[in-house]
Amino acid sequence: MSEKKNIARAAGVLGFATVLSRIMGMVRDMVVSRLFGAGLATDAFFAAFQIPNMLRRFFAEGALTSAFVPTFSEWYTQKGEEEARELANICFTLLTIVMAVITLLGIIFSPQIVAFMFPGFKALPNKMELTVFLNRLMFPYIFFVSLVALCMGILNTVRHFFTPAISTVFLNLAMIVCAVLLHQRFQVPIVALAVGVLVGGVLQLLLQLPTLYRKGFAIRPRFDLHHPGMRKIALLMGPSVFGVGVYYLNLTVGNILASLLPQGSVSYLYYAQRLFEFPQGIFTVSVAQAVLPSMSRQAAAGEMDELKESLGFGMRLTLFITIPAMAGLAVCSTPIFSLLFMGGEFDYGKAVNCGTALVYYSLGLSFVAMVRVLVPAFYAQQDTRTPVVTAFVAFLLNFLFSLLLMGPLLHGGLALASSLSALCNMAMLLHYLRRKIGPFGGRRIFLAGGKTLLASIPMALAVSFGVRMADWSLAGHKLMKGGVLGGTILAGVGIFLAAAHLLHIDEARDVIGLVRRRLKR
């Protein structure tokens, strides 16, 4: 099987597993919005969860994955399975020790961390106290999920993608069950949701271990600080924290500044981020996770032409998926919140505020997605410096844009600043990568993106017309709203695929062919 087909197949498996996870995540957010709404308690929970979640994105899914996968792929490809198994055991042992220390420090210094990250909460002592308590309760989540990320890197290298991708279903399930069954048992009901986060982290880790065993990687304690592979991973990880995590750092800055805005702003951004990350989590992360092991093997073998082909295909596939998703999210933002979240403590005003943030976030969907594919291309070649430089510039720009836009646009300005920062980061990465490895099919990528954008225009117009058939300010009427929105989206997908066929977009045939093969199986 060609590497291009391997990437498409892996992305398909990851996408399918992630669809299940994201659906459960959507159900979770619907439950949270109904039970807790958007106010003091949810602001406190989302702020508290933001801290270990930020560390997860920076450290576990960002720096650790980007440093570990290329090194582990090199050991697995060039030194054999036995050497790779030893490296995996050493990494697991050391990571357990390091994350235990970080977790303990996080619990001890929670008051200082919360005060620094959410200074606006100081004006409301009850809000600050609740945020600190919830953060202490959920901080051990980073311990479990970091070990999950390491397991994910091992399994992805040996071309097993389903189990790591499906594991977040158990996090969402744990949060839903705990929120529904336990919220009346606590004096502050939202504490039940924090308990669910902790339970979900444990379940995620327990799910990985049997699969690792079946793949020949039964984890055993092995302590060796001087292993050459371990030293290589440690050297790559430091710069990777910032290089991979700039987008999430920008979101964190947005949430810090949102704490200075009217109450509910942190929650509006959170709900919008969740919907924004739905297509990104299903497709973008799937493509990025699928292409990194391929590029790492190709870089280790010195196959630069093949690496360029894998990168180019990953970028074209990403654009084909994210451009219509960007248009759809922008057009359907408020209707989606009205259908999925309105009711209980969540009224139409909150739906509009969340929808505004989603529109501005959606403008940057393709830029964020391209960054997620481009950064691993540098790390596959063990270049950590360039992504750090571009990420630092993008971070400064995001902070500047946020300060300029949060006044006139409030929380919407913070979302727009994140999108503009992602655009700048993408442009810089494209420039430096071309200088580093030479042309990698830029014209073909640009043509594919242009065709996809053209195909998305009639889709967006049709969807915009279709959603006007319902009054989204009305509470209830779920069947009517669901019928209008669902029918409009299906019609939009059909129009987009028809336009893609007429424009001869190659990626459309790749995706349709992959779906057909999966259905035949």
GUPA-859059 format. One line per field, with one value per residue (C-alpha): residue in three letters; x, y, z. Coordinates in steps of 0.25 Angstrom, whole numbers, padded with zeros to 4 digits, m for minus. Example, Ala and Ser with C-alpha at 12.3 -4.5 7.8 and 13.67 -1.06 7.14 Angstrom:
2
res (Ala, Ser) .
px (0049, 0055) .
py (m0018, m0004) .
pz (0031, 0029) .
//
This chain:
521
res (Met, Ser, Glu, Lys, Lys, Asn, Ile, Ala, Arg, Ala, Ala, Gly, Val, Leu, Gly, Phe, Ala, Thr, Val, Leu, Ser, Arg, Ile, Met, Gly, Met, Val, Arg, Asp, Met, Val, Val, Ser, Arg, Leu, Phe, Gly, Ala, Gly, Leu, Ala, Thr, Asp, Ala, Phe, Phe, Ala, Ala, Phe, Gln, Ile, Pro, Asn, Met, Leu, Arg, Arg, Phe, Phe, Ala, Glu, Gly, Ala, Leu, Thr, Ser, Ala, Phe, Val, Pro, Thr, Phe, Ser, Glu, Trp, Tyr, Thr, Gln, Lys, Gly, Glu, Glu, Glu, Ala, Arg, Glu, Leu, Ala, Asn, Ile, Cys, Phe, Thr, Leu, Leu, Thr, Ile, Val, Met, Ala, Val, Ile, Thr, Leu, Leu, Gly, Ile, Ile, Phe, Ser, Pro, Gln, Ile, Val, Ala, Phe, Met, Phe, Pro, Gly, Phe, Lys, Ala, Leu, Pro, Asn, Lys, Met, Glu, Leu, Thr, Val, Phe, Leu, Asn, Arg, Leu, Met, Phe, Pro, Tyr, Ile, Phe, Phe, Val, Ser, Leu, Val, Ala, Leu, Cys, Met, Gly, Ile, Leu, Asn, Thr, Val, Arg, His, Phe, Phe, Thr, Pro, Ala, Ile, Ser, Thr, Val, Phe, Leu, Asn, Leu, Ala, Met, Ile, Val, Cys, Ala, Val, Leu, Leu, His, Gln, Arg, Phe, Gln, Val, Pro, Ile, Val, Ala, Leu, Ala, Val, Gly, Val, Leu, Val, Gly, Gly, Val, Leu, Gln, Leu, Leu, Leu, Gln, Leu, Pro, Thr, Leu, Tyr, Arg, Lys, Gly, Phe, Ala, Ile, Arg, Pro, Arg, Phe, Asp, Leu, His, His, Pro, Gly, Met, Arg, Lys, Ile, Ala, Leu, Leu, Met, Gly, Pro, Ser, Val, Phe, Gly, Val, Gly, Val, Tyr, Tyr, Leu, Asn, Leu, Thr, Val, Gly, Asn, Ile, Leu, Ala, Ser, Leu, Leu, Pro, Gln, Gly, Ser, Val, Ser, Tyr, Leu, Tyr, Tyr, Ala, Gln, Arg, Leu, Phe, Glu, Phe, Pro, Gln, Gly, Ile, Phe, Thr, Val, Ser, Val, Ala, Gln, Ala, Val, Leu, Pro, Ser, Met, Ser, Arg, Gln, Ala, Ala, Ala, Gly, Glu, Met, Asp, Glu, Leu, Lys, Glu, Ser, Leu, Gly, Phe, Gly, Met, Arg, Leu, Thr, Leu, Phe, Ile, Thr, Ile, Pro, Ala, Met, Ala, Gly, Leu, Ala, Val, Cys, Ser, Thr, Pro, Ile, Phe, Ser, Leu, Leu, Phe, Met, Gly, Gly, Glu, Phe, Asp, Tyr, Gly, Lys, Ala, Val, Asn, Cys, Gly, Thr, Ala, Leu, Val, Tyr, Tyr, Ser, Leu, Gly, Leu, Ser, Phe, Val, Ala, Met, Val, Arg, Val, Leu, Val, Pro, Ala, Phe, Tyr, Ala, Gln, Gln, Asp, Thr, Arg, Thr, Pro, Val, Val, Thr, Ala, Phe, Val, Ala, Phe, Leu, Leu, Asn, Phe, Leu, Phe, Ser, Leu, Leu, Leu, Met, Gly, Pro, Leu, Leu, His, Gly, Gly, Leu, Ala, Leu, Ala, Ser, Ser, Leu, Ser, Ala, Leu, Cys, Asn, Met, Ala, Met, Leu, Leu, His, Tyr, Leu, Arg, Arg, Lys, Ile, Gly, Pro, Phe, Gly, Gly, Arg, Arg, Ile, Phe, Leu, Ala, Gly, Gly, Lys, Thr, Leu, Leu, Ala, Ser, Ile, Pro, Met, Ala, Leu, Ala, Val, Ser, Phe, Gly, Val, Arg, Met, Ala, Asp, Trp, Ser, Leu, Ala, Gly, His, Lys, Leu, Met, Lys, Gly, Gly, Val, Leu, Gly, Gly, Thr, Ile, Leu, Ala, Gly, Val, Gly, Ile, Phe, Leu, Ala, Ala, Ala, His, Leu, Leu, His, Ile, Asp, Glu, Ala, Arg, Asp, Val, Ile, Gly, Leu, Val, Arg, Arg, Arg, Leu, Lys, Arg) .
px (0000, 0006, 0009, m0002, m0013, m0007, m0009, m0023, m0027, m0021, m0028, m0041, m0039, m0036, m0047, m0057, m0053, m0052, m0066, m0071, m0063, m0068, m0082, m0081, m0074, m0086, m0095, m0087, m0087, m0102, m0104, m0094, m0102, m0115, m0111, m0102, m0104, m0094, m0090, m0082, m0081, m0078, m0068, m0061, m0061, m0057, m0046, m0041, m0042, m0034, m0021, m0019, m0025, m0015, m0004, m0010, m0010, 0004, 0011, 0004, m0002, 0008, 0022, 0022, 0016, 0024, 0037, 0034, 0028, 0040, 0050, 0042, 0040, 0055, 0058, 0046, 0051, 0066, 0069, 0057, 0045, 0054, 0061, 0048, 0041, 0053, 0051, 0036, 0038, 0048, 0039, 0027, 0035, 0041, 0028, 0021, 0031, 0031, 0016, 0014, 0023, 0016, 0002, 0006, 0012, m0001, m0010, m0001, 0000, m0014, m0018, m0006, m0008, m0023, m0020, m0010, m0018, m0031, m0029, m0043, m0048, m0042, m0054, m0063, m0057, m0067, m0063, m0048, m0050, m0059, m0049, m0037, m0045, m0049, m0035, m0029, m0039, m0036, m0021, m0018, m0025, m0012, m0004, m0013, m0015, 0000, 0002, m0009, m0002, 0011, 0003, m0004, 0010, 0014, 0002, 0001, 0016, 0012, 0000, m0011, m0020, m0034, m0032, m0025, m0035, m0047, m0042, m0047, m0061, m0059, m0055, m0068, m0076, m0071, m0074, m0088, m0091, m0085, m0092, m0106, m0105, m0097, m0100, m0111, m0101, m0092, m0094, m0088, m0094, m0083, m0073, m0080, m0074, m0060, m0061, m0065, m0052, m0044, m0051, m0050, m0035, m0033, m0042, m0035, m0021, m0027, m0032, m0018, m0011, m0017, m0015, m0001, 0001, m0005, 0004, 0016, 0019, 0015, 0019, 0030, 0037, 0051, 0059, 0071, 0073, 0085, 0078, 0082, 0067, 0062, 0072, 0068, 0054, 0057, 0064, 0053, 0042, 0046, 0045, 0033, 0024, 0023, 0024, 0012, 0004, 0003, m0011, m0015, m0007, m0014, m0027, m0022, m0019, m0033, m0039, m0030, m0034, m0049, m0048, m0048, m0060, m0075, m0079, m0081, m0070, m0061, m0073, m0077, m0063, m0062, m0075, m0071, m0057, m0064, m0072, m0060, m0052, m0062, m0058, m0044, m0043, m0050, m0042, m0030, m0024, m0027, m0019, m0008, m0007, m0007, 0003, 0014, 0018, 0019, 0028, 0036, 0039, 0042, 0051, 0059, 0061, 0065, 0053, 0051, 0043, 0033, 0033, 0029, 0018, 0012, 0012, 0006, m0005, m0008, m0009, m0018, m0027, m0027, m0032, m0042, m0049, m0047, m0051, m0066, m0066, m0061, m0073, m0083, m0079, m0080, m0093, m0100, m0093, m0106, m0115, m0106, m0106, m0121, m0123, m0113, m0112, m0124, m0133, m0132, m0121, m0117, m0126, m0125, m0117, m0106, m0107, m0105, m0093, m0087, m0090, m0083, m0070, m0072, m0073, m0060, m0053, m0058, m0051, m0037, m0041, m0033, m0021, m0021, m0022, m0010, m0002, m0005, 0000, 0012, 0018, 0020, 0028, 0039, 0039, 0040, 0053, 0056, 0056, 0050, 0055, 0047, 0033, 0037, 0041, 0028, 0020, 0026, 0023, 0009, 0007, 0011, 0002, m0010, m0008, m0007, m0020, m0027, m0024, m0029, m0041, m0047, m0052, m0061, m0064, m0063, m0062, m0063, m0051, m0043, m0048, m0044, m0030, m0028, m0032, m0023, m0011, m0013, m0012, 0001, 0007, 0003, 0009, 0022, 0023, 0020, 0031, 0041, 0038, 0039, 0053, 0057, 0052, 0050, 0037, 0026, 0015, 0011, 0004, m0004, m0008, m0012, m0020, m0027, m0030, m0036, m0045, m0050, m0053, m0061, m0068, m0072, m0078, m0091, m0092, m0091, m0101, m0111, m0109, m0111, m0124, m0128, m0126, m0135, m0147, m0147, m0149, m0136, m0140, m0152, m0149, m0152, m0157, m0145, m0151, m0154, m0141, m0133, m0141, m0138, m0123, m0121, m0127, m0120, m0107, m0109, m0113, m0101, m0092, m0098, m0096, m0082, m0079, m0086, m0077, m0065, m0068, m0070, m0057, m0049, m0044, m0035, m0037, m0052, m0049, m0039, m0049, m0061, m0052, m0048, m0062, m0066, m0055, m0059, m0073, m0070, m0062) .
py (0000, 0014, 0024, 0033, 0022, 0019, 0033, 0034, 0020, 0024, 0038, 0030, 0021, 0033, 0041, 0030, 0028, 0043, 0045, 0036, 0044, 0057, 0053, 0049, 0062, 0070, 0062, 0065, 0080, 0080, 0073, 0084, 0095, 0090, 0087, 0099, 0109, 0120, 0128, 0128, 0113, 0110, 0121, 0115, 0101, 0104, 0113, 0102, 0091, 0100, 0099, 0084, 0084, 0094, 0086, 0074, 0081, 0087, 0076, 0063, 0064, 0075, 0074, 0060, 0054, 0063, 0059, 0045, 0040, 0044, 0038, 0025, 0023, 0025, 0014, 0005, 0006, 0006, m0002, m0012, m0015, m0019, m0006, 0002, m0006, m0002, 0013, 0012, 0006, 0017, 0028, 0022, 0021, 0035, 0041, 0035, 0041, 0055, 0056, 0052, 0063, 0073, 0069, 0071, 0085, 0088, 0084, 0092, 0105, 0105, 0118, 0125, 0119, 0123, 0137, 0139, 0133, 0139, 0152, 0157, 0146, 0154, 0163, 0152, 0144, 0133, 0131, 0130, 0121, 0111, 0112, 0108, 0096, 0091, 0092, 0085, 0074, 0072, 0075, 0060, 0059, 0063, 0052, 0041, 0048, 0050, 0035, 0033, 0042, 0034, 0021, 0028, 0031, 0016, 0011, 0021, 0018, 0003, 0007, 0005, 0018, 0014, 0011, 0025, 0032, 0025, 0027, 0041, 0035, 0030, 0044, 0050, 0038, 0039, 0054, 0052, 0041, 0048, 0061, 0055, 0045, 0053, 0068, 0068, 0061, 0073, 0086, 0093, 0084, 0086, 0079, 0066, 0070, 0071, 0057, 0052, 0058, 0051, 0038, 0039, 0041, 0028, 0021, 0026, 0021, 0007, 0006, 0007, m0003, m0016, m0011, m0008, m0022, m0029, m0020, m0026, m0014, m0018, m0007, m0010, 0000, 0003, 0015, 0020, 0035, 0033, 0026, 0033, 0032, 0038, 0050, 0052, 0053, 0062, 0072, 0072, 0074, 0088, 0096, 0087, 0092, 0106, 0102, 0092, 0099, 0113, 0112, 0107, 0117, 0128, 0122, 0122, 0137, 0139, 0133, 0141, 0154, 0149, 0148, 0163, 0164, 0163, 0150, 0138, 0142, 0131, 0121, 0127, 0125, 0111, 0106, 0113, 0106, 0093, 0094, 0100, 0088, 0078, 0078, 0080, 0069, 0059, 0063, 0072, 0065, 0051, 0056, 0062, 0049, 0040, 0048, 0050, 0035, 0034, 0047, 0042, 0029, 0036, 0046, 0035, 0028, 0040, 0039, 0054, 0053, 0044, 0053, 0065, 0056, 0052, 0066, 0072, 0061, 0064, 0079, 0077, 0068, 0077, 0089, 0080, 0077, 0090, 0101, 0096, 0093, 0107, 0113, 0104, 0108, 0122, 0122, 0112, 0117, 0122, 0112, 0101, 0107, 0109, 0094, 0088, 0096, 0105, 0101, 0101, 0111, 0114, 0124, 0130, 0142, 0132, 0125, 0138, 0141, 0128, 0128, 0141, 0135, 0123, 0132, 0138, 0125, 0118, 0129, 0123, 0108, 0105, 0113, 0105, 0092, 0096, 0099, 0086, 0079, 0088, 0087, 0072, 0074, 0081, 0072, 0060, 0066, 0069, 0084, 0090, 0104, 0109, 0106, 0112, 0125, 0126, 0122, 0133, 0144, 0138, 0139, 0153, 0157, 0150, 0157, 0170, 0167, 0163, 0176, 0184, 0176, 0172, 0186, 0188, 0173, 0168, 0153, 0152, 0161, 0150, 0139, 0148, 0150, 0135, 0134, 0145, 0140, 0126, 0132, 0139, 0126, 0118, 0128, 0128, 0113, 0112, 0121, 0115, 0101, 0104, 0110, 0097, 0086, 0093, 0093, 0083, 0085, 0099, 0101, 0089, 0092, 0106, 0101, 0090, 0101, 0110, 0100, 0096, 0110, 0112, 0099, 0104, 0117, 0111, 0102, 0114, 0122, 0110, 0107, 0122, 0122, 0109, 0113, 0125, 0115, 0114, 0124, 0120, 0130, 0120, 0111, 0096, 0092, 0082, 0073, 0085, 0092, 0079, 0076, 0089, 0090, 0075, 0076, 0089, 0083, 0070, 0079, 0087, 0075, 0070, 0083, 0084, 0070, 0073, 0085, 0078, 0067, 0078, 0085, 0072, 0073, 0060, 0060, 0058, 0045, 0041, 0043, 0036, 0025, 0023, 0023, 0013, 0003, 0004, 0002, m0011, m0017) .
pz (0000, m0004, 0007, 0002, 0004, 0017, 0021, 0016, 0022, 0036, 0035, 0032, 0044, 0053, 0047, 0050, 0064, 0067, 0061, 0072, 0083, 0078, 0077, 0092, 0095, 0088, 0097, 0109, 0106, 0104, 0117, 0124, 0117, 0122, 0136, 0139, 0128, 0126, 0138, 0151, 0153, 0138, 0137, 0149, 0144, 0130, 0136, 0145, 0134, 0125, 0133, 0133, 0119, 0114, 0120, 0113, 0099, 0101, 0108, 0105, 0091, 0087, 0092, 0096, 0084, 0074, 0081, 0084, 0071, 0062, 0071, 0074, 0059, 0057, 0068, 0063, 0048, 0049, 0062, 0063, 0072, 0084, 0085, 0083, 0094, 0104, 0100, 0102, 0116, 0120, 0115, 0122, 0135, 0135, 0130, 0142, 0151, 0145, 0144, 0158, 0163, 0153, 0158, 0173, 0170, 0162, 0174, 0184, 0176, 0170, 0177, 0171, 0157, 0157, 0161, 0150, 0139, 0143, 0149, 0147, 0157, 0168, 0168, 0172, 0184, 0183, 0168, 0171, 0183, 0174, 0163, 0172, 0178, 0164, 0159, 0171, 0169, 0154, 0153, 0154, 0140, 0134, 0140, 0134, 0120, 0119, 0120, 0110, 0100, 0101, 0099, 0087, 0081, 0082, 0076, 0065, 0061, 0059, 0051, 0062, 0062, 0067, 0082, 0085, 0077, 0084, 0098, 0099, 0098, 0112, 0117, 0112, 0117, 0131, 0131, 0126, 0136, 0148, 0144, 0143, 0155, 0165, 0163, 0173, 0183, 0184, 0191, 0178, 0167, 0157, 0166, 0160, 0146, 0152, 0158, 0144, 0138, 0148, 0146, 0131, 0132, 0139, 0129, 0117, 0122, 0126, 0112, 0105, 0113, 0108, 0094, 0096, 0102, 0090, 0081, 0088, 0097, 0111, 0120, 0130, 0140, 0134, 0139, 0130, 0129, 0120, 0109, 0096, 0091, 0104, 0103, 0089, 0093, 0104, 0095, 0085, 0096, 0101, 0089, 0084, 0096, 0090, 0075, 0075, 0086, 0081, 0077, 0090, 0097, 0089, 0094, 0108, 0107, 0101, 0113, 0123, 0116, 0116, 0131, 0130, 0121, 0126, 0133, 0124, 0114, 0118, 0116, 0103, 0098, 0103, 0097, 0083, 0084, 0086, 0074, 0066, 0070, 0065, 0051, 0055, 0064, 0055, 0042, 0045, 0056, 0049, 0037, 0046, 0054, 0042, 0034, 0045, 0046, 0031, 0030, 0042, 0035, 0022, 0029, 0036, 0023, 0016, 0006, 0004, m0009, m0002, 0010, 0002, m0005, 0009, 0013, 0001, 0001, 0016, 0013, 0001, 0009, 0021, 0012, 0005, 0018, 0026, 0016, 0014, 0030, 0032, 0023, 0029, 0044, 0040, 0034, 0044, 0057, 0064, 0059, 0064, 0078, 0078, 0074, 0083, 0095, 0097, 0109, 0124, 0128, 0114, 0107, 0093, 0097, 0101, 0088, 0081, 0089, 0087, 0072, 0070, 0076, 0067, 0055, 0058, 0062, 0049, 0040, 0045, 0044, 0031, 0037, 0050, 0042, 0033, 0045, 0051, 0038, 0036, 0050, 0050, 0037, 0044, 0056, 0046, 0042, 0057, 0054, 0067, 0065, 0054, 0059, 0072, 0065, 0057, 0069, 0078, 0067, 0066, 0081, 0081, 0070, 0076, 0089, 0081, 0073, 0086, 0093, 0080, 0078, 0091, 0094, 0081, 0079, 0094, 0094, 0079, 0077, 0085, 0076, 0064, 0069, 0070, 0056, 0051, 0059, 0053, 0039, 0042, 0048, 0036, 0026, 0033, 0034, 0019, 0016, 0025, 0021, 0006, 0009, 0017, 0008, m0005, m0013, m0008, m0018, m0014, m0027, m0026, m0012, m0015, m0027, m0018, m0008, m0018, m0024, m0011, m0007, m0021, m0018, m0004, m0009, m0014, m0002, 0008, 0000, 0000, 0015, 0018, 0011, 0017, 0032, 0030, 0029, 0045, 0056, 0065, 0076, 0080, 0092, 0089, 0075, 0074, 0063, 0055, 0057, 0055, 0042, 0036, 0041, 0037, 0024, 0020, 0024, 0016, 0004, 0006, 0006, m0007, m0013, m0009, m0014, m0027, m0029, m0025, m0036, m0046, m0042, m0043, m0029, m0027, m0012, m0013, m0021, m0010, 0001, m0006, m0010, 0004, 0009, m0002, 0002, 0017, 0014, 0005, 0017) .
//
